Amino acid sequence: MIRLSLIFPIIYLTLLGFQSQGQSSCQVMKQAISGTYTGDCKKGLAHGYGTAVGLDRYEGQFKNGLPEGKGIYKWSTGEVYTGQWKAGKRNGIGTYIQPDKGSDSITDGQWVNDQYAGPYHPKPLVKSKEGVDRYTFQKTGSPINRVMINLYQNGARNSGISNFFISSSSGYESALGESIGYEGITFPVTIKVMYSTPNKLNTTTVYVKFEFEIFEPGDWEVDIHN
């Protein structure tokens, strides 16, 4: 008679054997980390979350055998990249740390096709709005650090504005035609605009408040529609 206390360990060890076999047959397609792999698998390839160790080491998300998504890559020479990947290359937002004679050299920003593409700047952030139908932010090709604001209603310049107020965290107030804003800005910058205007049917007065923050340096145009 076979004792149950012996059956369960045998089943457990058998399952471990199958799992181990499945992991060993799960391929990593990036040669520098293709030694051993532990993690999720799909159709014989690393897919999901896992750890791959070869000459270098990677822990994070995989797709079709290659790092894709978020992960940490450690080179055998000591460098470390933490961030986003696509098709086995650094793509997206990440931080690269390189040991340099006892101190670390840190490169933080955007990566495209395994190459550093410059600092990362979030999109403009609307902190509060009231009485605004829609708005747009557009960066021009000018090298000036400036933000100019255009006020519209019914597809044309809004000429019914009163009690206008504008403030900025940096720069000096400037006007360009019918646009008003700030030049000499230090980014990131926070700008607040407040005014009163008749509604589209001219039947009542609308109080407008629009506060936003822009992070990326450059020449910006902000359109506000009531």
PyMOL commands that place a pseudoatom at each C-alpha (Angstrom):
pseudoatom trace, name=CA, resn=MET, resi=1, chain=A, elem=C, hetatm=0, pos=[0.000, 0.000, 0.000]
pseudoatom trace, name=CA, resn=ILE, resi=2, chain=A, elem=C, hetatm=0, pos=[1.420, 3.384, -1.037]
pseudoatom trace, name=CA, resn=ARG, resi=3, chain=A, elem=C, hetatm=0, pos=[1.428, 5.975, 1.704]
pseudoatom trace, name=CA, resn=LEU, resi=4, chain=A, elem=C, hetatm=0, pos=[-0.138, 9.391, 0.842]
pseudoatom trace, name=CA, resn=SER, resi=5, chain=A, elem=C, hetatm=0, pos=[2.725, 11.137, 2.613]
pseudoatom trace, name=CA, resn=LEU, resi=6, chain=A, elem=C, hetatm=0, pos=[5.031, 9.807, -0.124]
pseudoatom trace, name=CA, resn=ILE, resi=7, chain=A, elem=C, hetatm=0, pos=[2.732, 10.607, -3.084]
pseudoatom trace, name=CA, resn=PHE, resi=8, chain=A, elem=C, hetatm=0, pos=[2.533, 14.367, -2.582]
pseudoatom trace, name=CA, resn=PRO, resi=9, chain=A, elem=C, hetatm=0, pos=[6.316, 14.986, -2.519]
pseudoatom trace, name=CA, resn=ILE, resi=10, chain=A, elem=C, hetatm=0, pos=[6.650, 12.926, -5.706]
pseudoatom trace, name=CA, resn=ILE, resi=11, chain=A, elem=C, hetatm=0, pos=[3.927, 14.964, -7.456]
pseudoatom trace, name=CA, resn=TYR, resi=12, chain=A, elem=C, hetatm=0, pos=[5.527, 18.218, -6.263]
pseudoatom trace, name=CA, resn=LEU, resi=13, chain=A, elem=C, hetatm=0, pos=[8.977, 17.233, -7.546]
pseudoatom trace, name=CA, resn=THR, resi=14, chain=A, elem=C, hetatm=0, pos=[7.482, 16.130, -10.865]
pseudoatom trace, name=CA, resn=LEU, resi=15, chain=A, elem=C, hetatm=0, pos=[5.768, 19.493, -11.329]
pseudoatom trace, name=CA, resn=LEU, resi=16, chain=A, elem=C, hetatm=0, pos=[9.011, 21.282, -10.515]
pseudoatom trace, name=CA, resn=GLY, resi=17, chain=A, elem=C, hetatm=0, pos=[10.719, 19.205, -13.172]
pseudoatom trace, name=CA, resn=PHE, resi=18, chain=A, elem=C, hetatm=0, pos=[8.182, 20.232, -15.797]
pseudoatom trace, name=CA, resn=GLN, resi=19, chain=A, elem=C, hetatm=0, pos=[8.475, 23.887, -14.770]
pseudoatom trace, name=CA, resn=SER, resi=20, chain=A, elem=C, hetatm=0, pos=[12.255, 23.761, -14.912]
pseudoatom trace, name=CA, resn=GLN, resi=21, chain=A, elem=C, hetatm=0, pos=[12.111, 22.149, -18.348]
pseudoatom trace, name=CA, resn=GLY, resi=22, chain=A, elem=C, hetatm=0, pos=[9.689, 24.834, -19.559]
pseudoatom trace, name=CA, resn=GLN, resi=23, chain=A, elem=C, hetatm=0, pos=[11.938, 27.626, -18.277]
pseudoatom trace, name=CA, resn=SER, resi=24, chain=A, elem=C, hetatm=0, pos=[15.085, 26.186, -19.884]
pseudoatom trace, name=CA, resn=SER, resi=25, chain=A, elem=C, hetatm=0, pos=[13.344, 26.015, -23.266]
pseudoatom trace, name=CA, resn=CYS, resi=26, chain=A, elem=C, hetatm=0, pos=[12.179, 29.632, -23.018]
pseudoatom trace, name=CA, resn=GLN, resi=27, chain=A, elem=C, hetatm=0, pos=[14.498, 31.632, -25.269]
pseudoatom trace, name=CA, resn=VAL, resi=28, chain=A, elem=C, hetatm=0, pos=[15.828, 35.156, -24.828]
pseudoatom trace, name=CA, resn=MET, resi=29, chain=A, elem=C, hetatm=0, pos=[16.690, 36.718, -28.187]
pseudoatom trace, name=CA, resn=LYS, resi=30, chain=A, elem=C, hetatm=0, pos=[19.142, 39.353, -26.940]
pseudoatom trace, name=CA, resn=GLN, resi=31, chain=A, elem=C, hetatm=0, pos=[22.514, 37.623, -26.972]
pseudoatom trace, name=CA, resn=ALA, resi=32, chain=A, elem=C, hetatm=0, pos=[24.137, 39.474, -24.057]
pseudoatom trace, name=CA, resn=ILE, resi=33, chain=A, elem=C, hetatm=0, pos=[21.464, 38.215, -21.621]
pseudoatom trace, name=CA, resn=SER, resi=34, chain=A, elem=C, hetatm=0, pos=[20.661, 34.834, -23.183]
pseudoatom trace, name=CA, resn=GLY, resi=35, chain=A, elem=C, hetatm=0, pos=[22.357, 32.572, -20.619]
pseudoatom trace, name=CA, resn=THR, resi=36, chain=A, elem=C, hetatm=0, pos=[19.609, 31.650, -18.158]
pseudoatom trace, name=CA, resn=TYR, resi=37, chain=A, elem=C, hetatm=0, pos=[16.008, 32.843, -17.904]
pseudoatom trace, name=CA, resn=THR, resi=38, chain=A, elem=C, hetatm=0, pos=[13.400, 32.671, -15.175]
pseudoatom trace, name=CA, resn=GLY, resi=39, chain=A, elem=C, hetatm=0, pos=[9.944, 34.067, -15.723]
pseudoatom trace, name=CA, resn=ASP, resi=40, chain=A, elem=C, hetatm=0, pos=[6.917, 34.145, -17.997]
pseudoatom trace, name=CA, resn=CYS, resi=41, chain=A, elem=C, hetatm=0, pos=[6.985, 32.379, -21.342]
pseudoatom trace, name=CA, resn=LYS, resi=42, chain=A, elem=C, hetatm=0, pos=[4.898, 32.301, -24.519]
pseudoatom trace, name=CA, resn=LYS, resi=43, chain=A, elem=C, hetatm=0, pos=[5.447, 30.043, -27.519]
pseudoatom trace, name=CA, resn=GLY, resi=44, chain=A, elem=C, hetatm=0, pos=[8.992, 29.250, -26.398]
pseudoatom trace, name=CA, resn=LEU, resi=45, chain=A, elem=C, hetatm=0, pos=[10.027, 32.887, -25.954]
pseudoatom trace, name=CA, resn=ALA, resi=46, chain=A, elem=C, hetatm=0, pos=[10.427, 35.106, -22.903]
pseudoatom trace, name=CA, resn=HIS, resi=47, chain=A, elem=C, hetatm=0, pos=[7.153, 37.002, -22.714]
pseudoatom trace, name=CA, resn=GLY, resi=48, chain=A, elem=C, hetatm=0, pos=[5.821, 38.862, -19.682]
pseudoatom trace, name=CA, resn=TYR, resi=49, chain=A, elem=C, hetatm=0, pos=[7.915, 39.452, -16.580]
pseudoatom trace, name=CA, resn=GLY, resi=50, chain=A, elem=C, hetatm=0, pos=[11.220, 37.713, -16.061]
pseudoatom trace, name=CA, resn=THR, resi=51, chain=A, elem=C, hetatm=0, pos=[14.937, 37.781, -15.346]
pseudoatom trace, name=CA, resn=ALA, resi=52, chain=A, elem=C, hetatm=0, pos=[17.583, 36.968, -17.947]
pseudoatom trace, name=CA, resn=VAL, resi=53, chain=A, elem=C, hetatm=0, pos=[21.254, 36.550, -17.070]
pseudoatom trace, name=CA, resn=GLY, resi=54, chain=A, elem=C, hetatm=0, pos=[24.146, 36.161, -19.472]
pseudoatom trace, name=CA, resn=LEU, resi=55, chain=A, elem=C, hetatm=0, pos=[27.152, 38.398, -19.863]
pseudoatom trace, name=CA, resn=ASP, resi=56, chain=A, elem=C, hetatm=0, pos=[24.770, 41.162, -18.745]
pseudoatom trace, name=CA, resn=ARG, resi=57, chain=A, elem=C, hetatm=0, pos=[21.620, 40.997, -16.602]
pseudoatom trace, name=CA, resn=TYR, resi=58, chain=A, elem=C, hetatm=0, pos=[18.069, 42.219, -17.252]
pseudoatom trace, name=CA, resn=GLU, resi=59, chain=A, elem=C, hetatm=0, pos=[15.011, 42.095, -15.040]
pseudoatom trace, name=CA, resn=GLY, resi=60, chain=A, elem=C, hetatm=0, pos=[11.666, 43.383, -16.240]
pseudoatom trace, name=CA, resn=GLN, resi=61, chain=A, elem=C, hetatm=0, pos=[9.121, 43.000, -19.009]
pseudoatom trace, name=CA, resn=PHE, resi=62, chain=A, elem=C, hetatm=0, pos=[9.656, 40.932, -22.157]
pseudoatom trace, name=CA, resn=LYS, resi=63, chain=A, elem=C, hetatm=0, pos=[7.859, 40.578, -25.464]
pseudoatom trace, name=CA, resn=ASN, resi=64, chain=A, elem=C, hetatm=0, pos=[8.675, 37.901, -28.046]
pseudoatom trace, name=CA, resn=GLY, resi=65, chain=A, elem=C, hetatm=0, pos=[12.013, 37.135, -26.396]
pseudoatom trace, name=CA, resn=LEU, resi=66, chain=A, elem=C, hetatm=0, pos=[13.244, 40.733, -26.111]
pseudoatom trace, name=CA, resn=PRO, resi=67, chain=A, elem=C, hetatm=0, pos=[13.101, 43.377, -23.377]
pseudoatom trace, name=CA, resn=GLU, resi=68, chain=A, elem=C, hetatm=0, pos=[9.992, 45.490, -23.961]
pseudoatom trace, name=CA, resn=GLY, resi=69, chain=A, elem=C, hetatm=0, pos=[8.185, 47.639, -21.435]
pseudoatom trace, name=CA, resn=LYS, resi=70, chain=A, elem=C, hetatm=0, pos=[9.862, 48.606, -18.170]
pseudoatom trace, name=CA, resn=GLY, resi=71, chain=A, elem=C, hetatm=0, pos=[13.007, 46.990, -16.885]
pseudoatom trace, name=CA, resn=ILE, resi=72, chain=A, elem=C, hetatm=0, pos=[16.469, 47.263, -15.326]
pseudoatom trace, name=CA, resn=TYR, resi=73, chain=A, elem=C, hetatm=0, pos=[19.512, 46.353, -17.416]
pseudoatom trace, name=CA, resn=LYS, resi=74, chain=A, elem=C, hetatm=0, pos=[22.928, 45.891, -15.790]
pseudoatom trace, name=CA, resn=TRP, resi=75, chain=A, elem=C, hetatm=0, pos=[26.003, 45.648, -18.005]
pseudoatom trace, name=CA, resn=SER, resi=76, chain=A, elem=C, hetatm=0, pos=[28.980, 43.530, -16.969]
pseudoatom trace, name=CA, resn=THR, resi=77, chain=A, elem=C, hetatm=0, pos=[31.039, 46.748, -17.075]
pseudoatom trace, name=CA, resn=GLY, resi=78, chain=A, elem=C, hetatm=0, pos=[28.933, 48.294, -14.289]
pseudoatom trace, name=CA, resn=GLU, resi=79, chain=A, elem=C, hetatm=0, pos=[26.513, 50.584, -16.153]
pseudoatom trace, name=CA, resn=VAL, resi=80, chain=A, elem=C, hetatm=0, pos=[22.810, 50.433, -15.244]
pseudoatom trace, name=CA, resn=TYR, resi=81, chain=A, elem=C, hetatm=0, pos=[19.766, 51.571, -17.222]
pseudoatom trace, name=CA, resn=THR, resi=82, chain=A, elem=C, hetatm=0, pos=[16.352, 51.765, -15.576]
pseudoatom trace, name=CA, resn=GLY, resi=83, chain=A, elem=C, hetatm=0, pos=[13.439, 52.639, -17.812]
pseudoatom trace, name=CA, resn=GLN, resi=84, chain=A, elem=C, hetatm=0, pos=[11.453, 51.777, -20.905]
pseudoatom trace, name=CA, resn=TRP, resi=85, chain=A, elem=C, hetatm=0, pos=[12.390, 49.314, -23.657]
pseudoatom trace, name=CA, resn=LYS, resi=86, chain=A, elem=C, hetatm=0, pos=[11.126, 48.337, -27.082]
pseudoatom trace, name=CA, resn=ALA, resi=87, chain=A, elem=C, hetatm=0, pos=[12.316, 45.401, -29.197]
pseudoatom trace, name=CA, resn=GLY, resi=88, chain=A, elem=C, hetatm=0, pos=[15.415, 44.967, -27.034]
pseudoatom trace, name=CA, resn=LYS, resi=89, chain=A, elem=C, hetatm=0, pos=[16.519, 48.605, -27.197]
pseudoatom trace, name=CA, resn=ARG, resi=90, chain=A, elem=C, hetatm=0, pos=[16.173, 51.582, -24.901]
pseudoatom trace, name=CA, resn=ASN, resi=91, chain=A, elem=C, hetatm=0, pos=[13.099, 53.477, -26.057]
pseudoatom trace, name=CA, resn=GLY, resi=92, chain=A, elem=C, hetatm=0, pos=[11.095, 55.927, -23.951]
pseudoatom trace, name=CA, resn=ILE, resi=93, chain=A, elem=C, hetatm=0, pos=[11.893, 57.463, -20.592]
pseudoatom trace, name=CA, resn=GLY, resi=94, chain=A, elem=C, hetatm=0, pos=[14.832, 56.168, -18.601]
pseudoatom trace, name=CA, resn=THR, resi=95, chain=A, elem=C, hetatm=0, pos=[17.909, 56.783, -16.482]
pseudoatom trace, name=CA, resn=TYR, resi=96, chain=A, elem=C, hetatm=0, pos=[21.408, 55.588, -17.414]
pseudoatom trace, name=CA, resn=ILE, resi=97, chain=A, elem=C, hetatm=0, pos=[24.043, 55.447, -14.659]
pseudoatom trace, name=CA, resn=GLN, resi=98, chain=A, elem=C, hetatm=0, pos=[27.698, 55.018, -15.533]
pseudoatom trace, name=CA, resn=PRO, resi=99, chain=A, elem=C, hetatm=0, pos=[30.387, 54.611, -12.851]
pseudoatom trace, name=CA, resn=ASP, resi=100, chain=A, elem=C, hetatm=0, pos=[33.105, 57.202, -13.351]
pseudoatom trace, name=CA, resn=LYS, resi=101, chain=A, elem=C, hetatm=0, pos=[36.190, 57.074, -11.126]
pseudoatom trace, name=CA, resn=GLY, resi=102, chain=A, elem=C, hetatm=0, pos=[34.315, 56.609, -7.893]
pseudoatom trace, name=CA, resn=SER, resi=103, chain=A, elem=C, hetatm=0, pos=[31.358, 58.821, -8.799]
pseudoatom trace, name=CA, resn=ASP, resi=104, chain=A, elem=C, hetatm=0, pos=[28.317, 58.172, -10.951]
pseudoatom trace, name=CA, resn=SER, resi=105, chain=A, elem=C, hetatm=0, pos=[27.546, 59.904, -14.243]
pseudoatom trace, name=CA, resn=ILE, resi=106, chain=A, elem=C, hetatm=0, pos=[23.757, 60.064, -14.601]
pseudoatom trace, name=CA, resn=THR, resi=107, chain=A, elem=C, hetatm=0, pos=[21.910, 60.609, -17.882]
pseudoatom trace, name=CA, resn=ASP, resi=108, chain=A, elem=C, hetatm=0, pos=[18.181, 61.073, -17.399]
pseudoatom trace, name=CA, resn=GLY, resi=109, chain=A, elem=C, hetatm=0, pos=[15.648, 61.675, -20.169]
pseudoatom trace, name=CA, resn=GLN, resi=110, chain=A, elem=C, hetatm=0, pos=[14.275, 60.297, -23.426]
pseudoatom trace, name=CA, resn=TRP, resi=111, chain=A, elem=C, hetatm=0, pos=[15.772, 57.422, -25.419]
pseudoatom trace, name=CA, resn=VAL, resi=112, chain=A, elem=C, hetatm=0, pos=[15.114, 56.549, -29.060]
pseudoatom trace, name=CA, resn=ASN, resi=113, chain=A, elem=C, hetatm=0, pos=[16.440, 53.397, -30.731]
pseudoatom trace, name=CA, resn=ASP, resi=114, chain=A, elem=C, hetatm=0, pos=[19.013, 52.883, -27.942]
pseudoatom trace, name=CA, resn=GLN, resi=115, chain=A, elem=C, hetatm=0, pos=[20.323, 56.471, -28.219]
pseudoatom trace, name=CA, resn=TYR, resi=116, chain=A, elem=C, hetatm=0, pos=[19.890, 59.390, -25.805]
pseudoatom trace, name=CA, resn=ALA, resi=117, chain=A, elem=C, hetatm=0, pos=[17.503, 61.956, -27.309]
pseudoatom trace, name=CA, resn=GLY, resi=118, chain=A, elem=C, hetatm=0, pos=[17.575, 64.690, -24.664]
pseudoatom trace, name=CA, resn=PRO, resi=119, chain=A, elem=C, hetatm=0, pos=[15.809, 65.631, -21.423]
pseudoatom trace, name=CA, resn=TYR, resi=120, chain=A, elem=C, hetatm=0, pos=[12.227, 64.571, -20.858]
pseudoatom trace, name=CA, resn=HIS, resi=121, chain=A, elem=C, hetatm=0, pos=[9.641, 67.319, -20.437]
pseudoatom trace, name=CA, resn=PRO, resi=122, chain=A, elem=C, hetatm=0, pos=[6.049, 66.504, -19.466]
pseudoatom trace, name=CA, resn=LYS, resi=123, chain=A, elem=C, hetatm=0, pos=[3.243, 67.915, -21.574]
pseudoatom trace, name=CA, resn=PRO, resi=124, chain=A, elem=C, hetatm=0, pos=[1.736, 71.251, -20.480]
pseudoatom trace, name=CA, resn=LEU, resi=125, chain=A, elem=C, hetatm=0, pos=[-0.417, 70.823, -17.396]
pseudoatom trace, name=CA, resn=VAL, resi=126, chain=A, elem=C, hetatm=0, pos=[-3.725, 72.629, -16.843]
pseudoatom trace, name=CA, resn=LYS, resi=127, chain=A, elem=C, hetatm=0, pos=[-3.912, 73.255, -13.097]
pseudoatom trace, name=CA, resn=SER, resi=128, chain=A, elem=C, hetatm=0, pos=[-7.374, 74.842, -13.046]
pseudoatom trace, name=CA, resn=LYS, resi=129, chain=A, elem=C, hetatm=0, pos=[-9.957, 76.120, -15.533]
pseudoatom trace, name=CA, resn=GLU, resi=130, chain=A, elem=C, hetatm=0, pos=[-13.327, 77.795, -15.330]
pseudoatom trace, name=CA, resn=GLY, resi=131, chain=A, elem=C, hetatm=0, pos=[-15.502, 79.229, -18.095]
pseudoatom trace, name=CA, resn=VAL, resi=132, chain=A, elem=C, hetatm=0, pos=[-13.269, 77.739, -20.834]
pseudoatom trace, name=CA, resn=ASP, resi=133, chain=A, elem=C, hetatm=0, pos=[-14.776, 75.759, -23.723]
pseudoatom trace, name=CA, resn=ARG, resi=134, chain=A, elem=C, hetatm=0, pos=[-11.472, 74.462, -25.103]
pseudoatom trace, name=CA, resn=TYR, resi=135, chain=A, elem=C, hetatm=0, pos=[-7.783, 75.292, -25.274]
pseudoatom trace, name=CA, resn=THR, resi=136, chain=A, elem=C, hetatm=0, pos=[-4.632, 74.371, -27.203]
pseudoatom trace, name=CA, resn=PHE, resi=137, chain=A, elem=C, hetatm=0, pos=[-0.888, 74.513, -26.544]
pseudoatom trace, name=CA, resn=GLN, resi=138, chain=A, elem=C, hetatm=0, pos=[1.466, 74.798, -29.503]
pseudoatom trace, name=CA, resn=LYS, resi=139, chain=A, elem=C, hetatm=0, pos=[5.240, 75.166, -29.564]
pseudoatom trace, name=CA, resn=THR, resi=140, chain=A, elem=C, hetatm=0, pos=[6.724, 77.140, -32.455]
pseudoatom trace, name=CA, resn=GLY, resi=141, chain=A, elem=C, hetatm=0, pos=[10.187, 76.716, -33.924]
pseudoatom trace, name=CA, resn=SER, resi=142, chain=A, elem=C, hetatm=0, pos=[11.505, 79.988, -32.490]
pseudoatom trace, name=CA, resn=PRO, resi=143, chain=A, elem=C, hetatm=0, pos=[14.371, 79.732, -29.950]
pseudoatom trace, name=CA, resn=ILE, resi=144, chain=A, elem=C, hetatm=0, pos=[12.784, 82.456, -27.762]
pseudoatom trace, name=CA, resn=ASN, resi=145, chain=A, elem=C, hetatm=0, pos=[11.639, 81.458, -24.281]
pseudoatom trace, name=CA, resn=ARG, resi=146, chain=A, elem=C, hetatm=0, pos=[8.169, 82.979, -24.451]
pseudoatom trace, name=CA, resn=VAL, resi=147, chain=A, elem=C, hetatm=0, pos=[4.495, 82.207, -23.846]
pseudoatom trace, name=CA, resn=MET, resi=148, chain=A, elem=C, hetatm=0, pos=[1.862, 84.209, -25.756]
pseudoatom trace, name=CA, resn=ILE, resi=149, chain=A, elem=C, hetatm=0, pos=[-1.866, 83.830, -25.079]
pseudoatom trace, name=CA, resn=ASN, resi=150, chain=A, elem=C, hetatm=0, pos=[-4.697, 84.288, -27.593]
pseudoatom trace, name=CA, resn=LEU, resi=151, chain=A, elem=C, hetatm=0, pos=[-8.314, 84.721, -26.488]
pseudoatom trace, name=CA, resn=TYR, resi=152, chain=A, elem=C, hetatm=0, pos=[-11.097, 83.614, -28.861]
pseudoatom trace, name=CA, resn=GLN, resi=153, chain=A, elem=C, hetatm=0, pos=[-14.871, 83.422, -28.993]
pseudoatom trace, name=CA, resn=ASN, resi=154, chain=A, elem=C, hetatm=0, pos=[-17.067, 82.145, -31.840]
pseudoatom trace, name=CA, resn=GLY, resi=155, chain=A, elem=C, hetatm=0, pos=[-13.979, 81.568, -33.999]
pseudoatom trace, name=CA, resn=ALA, resi=156, chain=A, elem=C, hetatm=0, pos=[-12.705, 85.168, -33.753]
pseudoatom trace, name=CA, resn=ARG, resi=157, chain=A, elem=C, hetatm=0, pos=[-10.712, 87.262, -31.315]
pseudoatom trace, name=CA, resn=ASN, resi=158, chain=A, elem=C, hetatm=0, pos=[-12.688, 87.936, -28.171]
pseudoatom trace, name=CA, resn=SER, resi=159, chain=A, elem=C, hetatm=0, pos=[-13.260, 91.694, -28.064]
pseudoatom trace, name=CA, resn=GLY, resi=160, chain=A, elem=C, hetatm=0, pos=[-15.649, 91.725, -25.089]
pseudoatom trace, name=CA, resn=ILE, resi=161, chain=A, elem=C, hetatm=0, pos=[-13.114, 91.102, -22.338]
pseudoatom trace, name=CA, resn=SER, resi=162, chain=A, elem=C, hetatm=0, pos=[-13.102, 93.063, -19.074]
pseudoatom trace, name=CA, resn=ASN, resi=163, chain=A, elem=C, hetatm=0, pos=[-11.373, 92.830, -15.693]
pseudoatom trace, name=CA, resn=PHE, resi=164, chain=A, elem=C, hetatm=0, pos=[-8.377, 91.171, -17.305]
pseudoatom trace, name=CA, resn=PHE, resi=165, chain=A, elem=C, hetatm=0, pos=[-5.624, 89.844, -15.034]
pseudoatom trace, name=CA, resn=ILE, resi=166, chain=A, elem=C, hetatm=0, pos=[-2.506, 87.833, -15.842]
pseudoatom trace, name=CA, resn=SER, resi=167, chain=A, elem=C, hetatm=0, pos=[0.440, 86.657, -13.740]
pseudoatom trace, name=CA, resn=SER, resi=168, chain=A, elem=C, hetatm=0, pos=[3.491, 84.464, -14.246]
pseudoatom trace, name=CA, resn=SER, resi=169, chain=A, elem=C, hetatm=0, pos=[6.058, 82.749, -12.063]
pseudoatom trace, name=CA, resn=SER, resi=170, chain=A, elem=C, hetatm=0, pos=[8.870, 84.224, -14.203]
pseudoatom trace, name=CA, resn=GLY, resi=171, chain=A, elem=C, hetatm=0, pos=[9.579, 86.550, -17.135]
pseudoatom trace, name=CA, resn=TYR, resi=172, chain=A, elem=C, hetatm=0, pos=[8.274, 89.984, -18.011]
pseudoatom trace, name=CA, resn=GLU, resi=173, chain=A, elem=C, hetatm=0, pos=[4.910, 90.875, -19.519]
pseudoatom trace, name=CA, resn=SER, resi=174, chain=A, elem=C, hetatm=0, pos=[4.859, 91.359, -23.283]
pseudoatom trace, name=CA, resn=ALA, resi=175, chain=A, elem=C, hetatm=0, pos=[2.375, 91.889, -26.123]
pseudoatom trace, name=CA, resn=LEU, resi=176, chain=A, elem=C, hetatm=0, pos=[2.529, 90.822, -29.755]
pseudoatom trace, name=CA, resn=GLY, resi=177, chain=A, elem=C, hetatm=0, pos=[-0.365, 92.186, -31.797]
pseudoatom trace, name=CA, resn=GLU, resi=178, chain=A, elem=C, hetatm=0, pos=[-3.498, 90.991, -30.027]
pseudoatom trace, name=CA, resn=SER, resi=179, chain=A, elem=C, hetatm=0, pos=[-1.584, 88.335, -28.093]
pseudoatom trace, name=CA, resn=ILE, resi=180, chain=A, elem=C, hetatm=0, pos=[-0.405, 88.913, -24.549]
pseudoatom trace, name=CA, resn=GLY, resi=181, chain=A, elem=C, hetatm=0, pos=[2.011, 86.919, -22.431]
pseudoatom trace, name=CA, resn=TYR, resi=182, chain=A, elem=C, hetatm=0, pos=[5.545, 86.763, -21.083]
pseudoatom trace, name=CA, resn=GLU, resi=183, chain=A, elem=C, hetatm=0, pos=[9.097, 86.753, -22.442]
pseudoatom trace, name=CA, resn=GLY, resi=184, chain=A, elem=C, hetatm=0, pos=[12.396, 85.938, -20.747]
pseudoatom trace, name=CA, resn=ILE, resi=185, chain=A, elem=C, hetatm=0, pos=[10.775, 82.976, -19.030]
pseudoatom trace, name=CA, resn=THR, resi=186, chain=A, elem=C, hetatm=0, pos=[12.560, 80.408, -16.903]
pseudoatom trace, name=CA, resn=PHE, resi=187, chain=A, elem=C, hetatm=0, pos=[10.923, 76.997, -17.362]
pseudoatom trace, name=CA, resn=PRO, resi=188, chain=A, elem=C, hetatm=0, pos=[8.979, 75.380, -15.863]
pseudoatom trace, name=CA, resn=VAL, resi=189, chain=A, elem=C, hetatm=0, pos=[6.620, 78.347, -15.711]
pseudoatom trace, name=CA, resn=THR, resi=190, chain=A, elem=C, hetatm=0, pos=[3.148, 78.743, -14.196]
pseudoatom trace, name=CA, resn=ILE, resi=191, chain=A, elem=C, hetatm=0, pos=[0.803, 81.339, -15.724]
pseudoatom trace, name=CA, resn=LYS, resi=192, chain=A, elem=C, hetatm=0, pos=[-2.642, 82.364, -14.524]
pseudoatom trace, name=CA, resn=VAL, resi=193, chain=A, elem=C, hetatm=0, pos=[-5.209, 84.242, -16.632]
pseudoatom trace, name=CA, resn=MET, resi=194, chain=A, elem=C, hetatm=0, pos=[-8.506, 85.662, -15.313]
pseudoatom trace, name=CA, resn=TYR, resi=195, chain=A, elem=C, hetatm=0, pos=[-11.109, 87.849, -17.014]
pseudoatom trace, name=CA, resn=SER, resi=196, chain=A, elem=C, hetatm=0, pos=[-14.817, 88.390, -17.598]
pseudoatom trace, name=CA, resn=THR, resi=197, chain=A, elem=C, hetatm=0, pos=[-16.544, 88.048, -20.964]
pseudoatom trace, name=CA, resn=PRO, resi=198, chain=A, elem=C, hetatm=0, pos=[-20.103, 87.907, -22.347]
pseudoatom trace, name=CA, resn=ASN, resi=199, chain=A, elem=C, hetatm=0, pos=[-21.196, 84.397, -23.277]
pseudoatom trace, name=CA, resn=LYS, resi=200, chain=A, elem=C, hetatm=0, pos=[-21.583, 83.377, -26.907]
pseudoatom trace, name=CA, resn=LEU, resi=201, chain=A, elem=C, hetatm=0, pos=[-25.223, 84.565, -27.008]
pseudoatom trace, name=CA, resn=ASN, resi=202, chain=A, elem=C, hetatm=0, pos=[-24.352, 87.786, -25.195]
pseudoatom trace, name=CA, resn=THR, resi=203, chain=A, elem=C, hetatm=0, pos=[-27.022, 87.077, -22.591]
pseudoatom trace, name=CA, resn=THR, resi=204, chain=A, elem=C, hetatm=0, pos=[-24.880, 86.814, -19.459]
pseudoatom trace, name=CA, resn=THR, resi=205, chain=A, elem=C, hetatm=0, pos=[-21.366, 87.397, -18.190]
pseudoatom trace, name=CA, resn=VAL, resi=206, chain=A, elem=C, hetatm=0, pos=[-18.928, 84.511, -17.819]
pseudoatom trace, name=CA, resn=TYR, resi=207, chain=A, elem=C, hetatm=0, pos=[-16.054, 84.551, -15.334]
pseudoatom trace, name=CA, resn=VAL, resi=208, chain=A, elem=C, hetatm=0, pos=[-12.957, 82.895, -16.811]
pseudoatom trace, name=CA, resn=LYS, resi=209, chain=A, elem=C, hetatm=0, pos=[-10.036, 81.422, -14.908]
pseudoatom trace, name=CA, resn=PHE, resi=210, chain=A, elem=C, hetatm=0, pos=[-7.254, 79.443, -16.583]
pseudoatom trace, name=CA, resn=GLU, resi=211, chain=A, elem=C, hetatm=0, pos=[-4.027, 78.412, -14.845]
pseudoatom trace, name=CA, resn=PHE, resi=212, chain=A, elem=C, hetatm=0, pos=[-1.406, 76.216, -16.493]
pseudoatom trace, name=CA, resn=GLU, resi=213, chain=A, elem=C, hetatm=0, pos=[2.202, 75.074, -16.230]
pseudoatom trace, name=CA, resn=ILE, resi=214, chain=A, elem=C, hetatm=0, pos=[4.632, 74.560, -19.137]
pseudoatom trace, name=CA, resn=PHE, resi=215, chain=A, elem=C, hetatm=0, pos=[7.782, 72.530, -18.520]
pseudoatom trace, name=CA, resn=GLU, resi=216, chain=A, elem=C, hetatm=0, pos=[9.624, 72.498, -21.843]
pseudoatom trace, name=CA, resn=PRO, resi=217, chain=A, elem=C, hetatm=0, pos=[11.608, 75.618, -22.854]
pseudoatom trace, name=CA, resn=GLY, resi=218, chain=A, elem=C, hetatm=0, pos=[10.673, 77.317, -26.110]
pseudoatom trace, name=CA, resn=ASP, resi=219, chain=A, elem=C, hetatm=0, pos=[8.269, 79.707, -27.802]
pseudoatom trace, name=CA, resn=TRP, resi=220, chain=A, elem=C, hetatm=0, pos=[4.697, 78.721, -26.931]
pseudoatom trace, name=CA, resn=GLU, resi=221, chain=A, elem=C, hetatm=0, pos=[1.267, 79.857, -28.113]
pseudoatom trace, name=CA, resn=VAL, resi=222, chain=A, elem=C, hetatm=0, pos=[-1.752, 79.162, -25.909]
pseudoatom trace, name=CA, resn=ASP, resi=223, chain=A, elem=C, hetatm=0, pos=[-5.245, 79.570, -27.374]
pseudoatom trace, name=CA, resn=ILE, resi=224, chain=A, elem=C, hetatm=0, pos=[-8.218, 79.912, -25.021]
pseudoatom trace, name=CA, resn=HIS, resi=225, chain=A, elem=C, hetatm=0, pos=[-11.746, 79.618, -26.433]
pseudoatom trace, name=CA, resn=ASN, resi=226, chain=A, elem=C, hetatm=0, pos=[-14.887, 80.777, -24.576]
for i in range(1, 226): cmd.bond("trace and resi %d" % i, "trace and resi %d" % (i + 1))
show_as sticks, trace
zoom trace
